Amino acid sequence: MISSPQHFRIGDFATVGSGTTPARAKAARYFSSSGHEWVKTGDLTNSVIRFTDEKITPAAVAESNCRLYPSGTVLVAMYGGLRQIGRTGLLERPAAVNQAISAIQVDPTKAHPEYLLHFLNHAVDGWRQFAASSRKDPNITRQDVESFPVPLPPLAEQRKIAEILGAWDNAIDKTMELRRLADVRRAELVERVLVPSDGARRKLSELTRPIKTRNSAAAMGRESVMGVSNRLGLVPMREQTIAADISRYQVLPPRGFAYNPMRINVGSIAMSRLESHVLVSPDYVLFQCEERELRPEYLDHVLRTRWWLHHVNAGASGSVRTRTYYDDLAAISIAAPPIAKQDNVSRALDGLEKEIQLLQRKAELLRTQKRGLMQKLLTGQVRVNVAAEFEPGGQNDD
């Protein structure tokens, strides 16, 4: 039978301190762009802290209650709301902290800082339970930090666990960097092709036509009624929002476009990617492309650019919500290259968007795997081989 790691309180193996904010009235003397790192809650990213937004001078350390904590100090946010409490960081270099942060300096003969960081990230709900219990304003205190329970396996195992989970973090970071680069490539292609130059524009009135077909014979049923979401595109309409009489509802064909004229200014416009006709609200505006001139897939990408949203909103005159009907939309000029180029651009953007989605899913899967592994390592269900090499996804645990 495998025994679980013994639990200790943070105060049993570490000293806990906090910091302060140097007087803002002496900002010229106490703050600079090249002094000591000074950590605020917003600098805590649940990982290693290399740089901070603000820095303080040696004078701030000498003349205020600020102190420099050494590299390897683990930081925890004590207040700032339940979304902030329990955020962590690990100092890569000496730094001061503000009064909202606890600084935990572990005894290196008893605990490993990176292991503690991983555990605290895993146990963030525990911090929030501390913060929410019997207090008017959610926060945690230095005493809460000192009494927080932590399972401590032998030091060699702590180091190995930190190495294993660090490898998972590296894999997540690399995946998210690949996602960022794919985002950059997509943005560059959008800017180069979809955003029109002064001499390459055509009005949508030349490239599209309105759709006016109604469900007058009630040929289509209530199950066909869809709405437009600015995040999800076409989605089934909730039954309670559908009118009793759907004969006035409009028929939207595959690859046709629909939008709410009062919400297009926040992106509520969508192309139907469904294979069959559907119904939409009689209050919507519908149109379709003249496909010899404009591919719907290409226009769909144009409609998701910031350039498009800016031009749709250009006539809003500062109002909170404006009605934009087909004639208003048709007056907008877009970049409309030859059909072959439109198809190539659409395929390239579709490929990049698929790549971004796959990388995002991979990162989420790695995070889920890490959480599950952390749970097993901390309960003793899995004990590590301290001498083994490790790669995420490999069979390295005993």
N, C-alpha and C positions, 0 to 999 in steps of 0.2 A: 504493500500500500504506500502511495506517495504522500508525504506529509505536506501540508500547506505552509508557505512562508510565515514566520512569526510576525505579528503586527506590533508596531511601535508608534508612538506619537512623534510628530516632527520635532517637538522640543526635547525628545530623548537623544536625538542624534544631530541636532543643528541648533544654531543660535538665530534668532529672528529679530530683525530690526526694520526700520522704515526710514523715510526721508522727509524732505520739506521742499517748499518752493521759495527760492530767494526773492527778496522784496522786488516786485515789479517797478516800484518807484525808483529803484537804482538799476534799471535795465542796462544802461550804458556801462555800468561797472560790473554787473553780475552775469550778463548774457553776451555771448559772442558767437561768431560763426566757426570758430576754430578752437574752442576750449574743450573741457571734459564732456563726455556724453552725459545727458541728463534724461532719465527715462520717465515718461508719463504713461498712463494707461493705454493711450492710443498707440504707443510704441510696442506694446506687447502683442506678439504674433504667434504665441504658443510654440515658439522655436527660438533659435539662437538670435541674439540681438547684437548686431555689428555696429549700427549707426542709429542715431536718434534725430528727431526733427529739430530739437533745440539743444544748445550746448551752454554750459556755464563756465565761468572763469575761475582761476585759482583763488581770486579774491572772494568769490561766492562761497567756496568751500571753507576758506579761512574765517570768514566773518558771519556765516550763518550756520544753521544746524545741519547743513548738507555734509554728507560724508561719502567718500568714494568706496564702493564695495568692489572686491576683487573679481577677476574673471572666474567663472565657475559658480557664481552666486545665482540661485534660482529665485525668480521674482513672481509674485502673485498679486493680482489686483484685488483690493479689499472692498472697494465700493465704486459707484458709478452706474448702478442699476443692475438688474439680473443678467443683462446681456454682457456686461463688462466684468462682473465679479467672477473670479476664478481664471481669468485670462493669465497666461504665464509667459515667461521669457527666461533665457539663460544668457548671462553676460559673457560675451567673448573677450571683452576687454574691461578694465576698471571703469566704473560709471557711478554716478549719483542717481537717486530716485526721488520722486515726489512723495507727498504724504499719503497718497492713495494706494501705495504699493508696499507689500511686505517683502523684505530681502532675506532669503534663507541661505545661510552659510553652513553647509554640511560638514560634519567631522569626516575627513576622507578615509579614516580607518573603519567607519561604520556604514557610510552611504556614498553612492556614486551620483553626482549632480544630474547627469543625463538620464539615469534611471528614474530619479525623482521627478524630473521634468515630464517624462513620458507618463509616469503614474498620475501626476496631477492633471495632465491633459485628459487622461482616461476617466478621472474621478471628478470632472467638473460639476456633475449634478450634485455631488456631495457638498461642494462649496455652496451651491445655491440653496441646499437644504439648511446649511448653517446660517446663511444670510437671511432666509425667510422666517426662521424660527423666532417667535416672541419678540420681534422688533418692529417698531413703527416704520423705520426706513431701512430697506434691505442693505446690509453691509456685513462684513466680517471684521473681526478685531485681531490684534496680535495674539491674544489668548486663544482665539479660535484656530489660528494658524498653528500655534504651538501644540494644540491638543488634537490636530487632525491626524487620523490613523493612517499609517502607511505599512504595507507588508514588505518586509526586508528579507529576501533570501541572502545567502552568503555573498560577500562582496564580489567574488569572481563571477557569480551568476548575474549579479546586478549589471556588471560591465558587459557581459555577453548579451543580456536582454537589451541593454541600451544599444549595443552594436546591431542586433537584429532589427530592432524597431527603427534605428537610424537608417538601415538599409532600405526599409519600407518607405521612410520619409524621402530618401533620395530618389527612389523610384517614382514616388508621387510628384516630387518637385520636377523631375525630368519630364514626366508626362505633361504636367501643366505648362512647362516651358515650350514643349512641342505644340501644345494647344495655342499658346500665345503667339508663336511664330506663324501658325496657320491663320490665326486671326489677322496678323499683320499682312500676310500675303493676300488674304481676302480683301482687306481694306485698301491695299494698294491697287488691286485689280478693279475694285469698285470705283476708286478715284480716277483711274486711268481711262476706264471705258464707260461706266454708267453715268458719271457726272459730265454733262455736256459742255463742250467749249462753245464760244460765241457763234462759230460758223457752222455748227453741225447739229442744229436742233430742228425738230419737227413737232408741230402741235398735235396733241392727242386727238383733236377733232379730225385730223387726216388719217389717223391710225386705228381708231376705235369707233364703235357705234353703240348707242344705247339699246338695252333690252327692255321690252315692254310687255312680255307675255304674262298673262294672269292664269291662275288656277280656276278659271271661271266655271268649268264643267265639273269641278271637284274631282278631277281624275286622279289626283295625288292625295294621299292621306296625311294625317297629323304626324305620323312617324317620319315623314320626309322633311319636316320643318327644321331649319337650321338657323343659327345666329352667327354673328361675326365677333370674335374676340381679338383684341389687339395683341394678345400673346400667342394664342393657339390657332388663329385662323377660323375656319368654319367648324362649329361645334353644334351638337344637337341642342335644340331649344328646350328649356324646361317646360313640362306640360302646363304648369299653372300660368305661364306667361303667353301661351298660345290662345288666340281669340277663338271664340266658339265657332264663328264662320270663317273658314279659311279660303273662301272662293276668291277673295281679293289678294291673296298672297301671290307673290311673283315666282316665276319659274326660272331657276338659274341652271344653265347647262354646264357640263364639264368644261373646265378651263375658262369659264366666265368669271367676272369679278362682281363683288357685291360690297357695299359699304353703307354704314349709317351716316347720313349727311350731317348729323350733329356730333359725330365722334371720329370722323376721319382725321381731324386735327390731332388726335392722340394715337393714330395708327390703326384704327379699326376699319381695315379694308383687307379683303382676302380673295385669292383666286381659288376656285373650286378644283381640288385635286381628286375629287370623287369620280367614279366611272358612270354614274347615272345622274339624271336631273334631280334637283332638290327644290324645296320651297323656302323662301325667305320673306321677311316682313314686308308688307305693302309700303312701309315707310322707307325702305332701303332704296338706294340707287344701284342699278345693274347696268353693266356694259360688257362688251367683248371686243377682242382684237380683230382687225382685218389681217388675217394671218399671212397674207402675201407681203404685208408691210411690217408687221410687228408680231413677234412670237409672244404668247401669253407668259411663258416661263421667263423670258427676258424681262418683260414688264414687271413681273412679280418681284424680281430682284431689285429693279429700280424703285418699286414702291416701299422697299424696306431700307432705303438709304436715308441718312440725315438730310441730304440735299432735298429729297422729295418732301419730307416732313416740313422743312423750312418753306418750300414753295407753296405747299398746301395752306400753311398758316399765314402766308404773306398778306392775305386779304382779311385777316381776322380783326384788324383794327383794335387790338388789345382786349377784345371780348373774351369771356371765359369759354364760351362754346359758340361756334359759328356754323351755320348751315352751308354746306358746299354741295351744290347740285351738279348734274352732269355737264352743263354748259360751262360752269366754273372750272371743273376739272379739265374739260376738253381744251381750254385756253392755255393750259400749261404746255410748254415745249420741252421735249426730252431728247436725249441722244438716241438716234435710231440708225445704227450702221446697217450694212447689207445683211440679209437674212442669214447667210452662212456665218458671218461673224457673231450675230446674235446667238445662234445655236452654239458656237464654240464657247462664247462667254458664259452662257447658261450652264453648259456641261462643266466648265472649269469651276464656276462658283458652287454648283451642286456638289462636285467632288470635294471642294474645300469644306463646305458645310458638313458633309458626311464625315470627313476626317476630324473636324472639330467635335462633332457629336461622339464619335468613337473614342477620341482621346478623353473627353469629359467622362464618359462611362467607365473607361479604364481607370481613371483617377479615383472615381467613386468606389469602384470595386476594390482597388488597393486600400482605400481608407477603411472599407468594411472588413477586409481581411486583417488589416492591422488591429482594428478594435477587437475582433474575435480572438486573434492570437494573444493580444495583451491580456484578455480575460483569462485565457488558459495558463499563461505564464505566471500571472499573479496568484491564481488559486492553487498552483502546484499540479494542475492536470498535465501540464507539459513541463518537463525539466530540461534545461539546455545542456548541451555538450560544450563546455567552455573552450575546448581546443578545436572545435570544428569551424570550417569556413562556412559562410552563409550567403545565400542569394535569395531575394524575395521570390516565392513560388517554389523553391526547392524543398527537398525532404531532408532538412538539416537537424530536426529536433529529435531527441530520444523519445 
